[in-house]
Amino acid sequence: MSDNSGLLMTNNATAIKAISNYIYQTIVSIQQQHPEWINPKYKSIPWNNAKNQSTLTNKLTKGLSCAATKEDLQLKVRRI
């Protein structure tokens, strides 16, 4: 059987970046439509600012990349 680990890592990295962007978009939407759902510590942050978007998506990508299995990734996303 061939070793597809490199291909899997590329697909995982692409999926994790997409998940991070979806989480970011969800946070921006929640901040606009239901600001009361946002932790008071983060309410004043302009999440639609490009710098904040980059910082948040990079942190999400880094954190989600640590997941060893699909189940671990799902658990991390739920915790966010």
Secondary structure by P-SEA (a helix, b strand, c coil): cccaaaaaaaaaaaaaaaaaaaaaaaaaaaaacccccccccccccccccaaaaaaaaaaaaaaaaacccaaaaaaaaaac
